[in-house]
Every structure is written in C-alpha cells, then in structure tokens.
Amino acid sequence: MSAEDIRDRKGTEQEREALVRIVARPAAGDDSDIDCSDTPLLTREQLRSMVLPRCFPRIPARVRLDLKANSSGEGHLTWIHDILMNRMEAEHAAGIR
C-alpha cells in the first residue's frame, strides 16, 4: 500500500462520523473519557515549589539608580524586574502577601 493509496482512500460513513465525534470532543472541552487514575498526585512540597507564571500586565515605572548600580548598562531593567519578581514569588511562597 502506498501513501497515495492511503491519501485517496474514501472512508466509510461510520469512520467519518467517528472522526467528527473525536475532533469535536476536545473542542467542546469534554475530557471525561481521560483516565487519570494512574497519575500521581503532587506533594505539598511540589505544590509549594511551583513558580508563578510571569504573565502579569506590565506598567511603566521610573527608577533612579546610582551610577555604580547602572554600570551593567544594557539589560539592567530586566535585571531589576527579575529581582522584584523573585522577591514577590518568595513572599507568596512564604505566605507573606
């Protein structure tokens, strides 16, 4: 059997209906037929160590830096942002905020 044979094969009506049902299921958000019984539960430690997604909306901010602090030049705003996000995540994990 060649690739052309497979491509040109006309499915039966029953096969086409089955494909329509299979494709429609995820589109409708129906995952009731998925068996998760063998999926291990996350431990408290795993849940505690999860990192928050960094998809928060950004706002413009002004920061005044000493000349020494800005010696890194390019990328210093990313560096400051990462420090603030790491601090926020640590406080969230510790239950401070």
C-alpha positions in Angstrom: 0.0 0.0 0.0 1.4 3.4 -1.0 1.0 6.8 0.5 -1.2 7.7 -2.4 -3.5 4.7 -1.7 -3.9 5.9 1.9 -4.5 9.5 0.9 -7.0 8.6 -1.8 -8.9 6.1 0.3 -12.5 7.1 0.9 -13.6 6.4 4.4 -16.9 4.8 5.3 -19.7 6.9 6.7 -19.2 5.2 10.0 -15.5 6.2 10.0 -16.3 9.8 9.1 -18.8 10.1 11.9 -16.3 8.7 14.4 -13.7 11.2 13.3 -16.2 14.1 13.7 -17.0 12.9 17.2 -13.3 12.6 18.1 -12.5 16.0 16.8 -15.5 17.7 18.5 -14.7 16.3 21.9 -11.6 18.4 22.8 -13.1 21.5 21.1 -16.1 21.3 23.5 -13.8 20.8 26.5 -15.1 17.3 27.1 -12.2 15.3 28.7 -14.4 13.0 30.7 -13.1 9.9 28.9 -9.5 10.6 30.0 -8.4 8.1 32.7 -6.2 9.9 35.2 -6.3 7.2 37.8 -2.6 6.3 37.3 -1.4 10.0 37.5 0.3 10.6 40.9 -0.9 13.5 43.0 1.5 16.4 43.6 3.0 16.5 47.0 2.8 19.6 49.3 6.5 20.3 48.6 5.9 20.1 44.8 2.9 22.5 45.1 4.9 24.9 47.3 7.8 25.0 44.9 5.7 25.8 41.8 6.7 29.1 40.2 4.0 31.7 39.4 3.6 32.3 35.7 5.2 35.7 34.7 2.3 36.9 32.6 1.2 39.9 34.6 0.5 43.1 32.7 3.4 45.4 32.9 3.2 49.1 33.8 5.8 51.8 33.0 7.9 52.7 36.0 10.8 55.1 36.7 13.8 54.0 38.7 16.7 56.2 39.7 19.9 54.3 40.1 23.3 55.3 41.4 25.9 55.3 38.6 27.6 52.2 40.1 24.3 50.3 40.1 23.8 51.1 36.4 27.3 50.0 35.4 25.9 46.9 33.8 24.4 49.1 31.1 22.2 47.1 28.7 19.7 44.8 30.4 19.6 46.5 33.7 15.8 46.9 33.6 15.4 43.2 33.0 17.7 42.6 35.9 15.6 44.8 38.2 12.4 43.2 37.0 13.7 39.7 37.8 14.8 40.8 41.3 11.3 42.2 42.0 9.6 39.1 40.6 11.8 36.7 42.6 11.0 38.7 45.7 7.3 38.6 45.0 7.4 34.9 44.4 9.4 34.3 47.6 6.9 36.3 49.7 4.0 34.5 48.0 5.6 31.1 48.9 6.2 32.2 52.4 2.6 33.4 52.8 3.6 37.0 53.4 1.4 38.5 50.8 
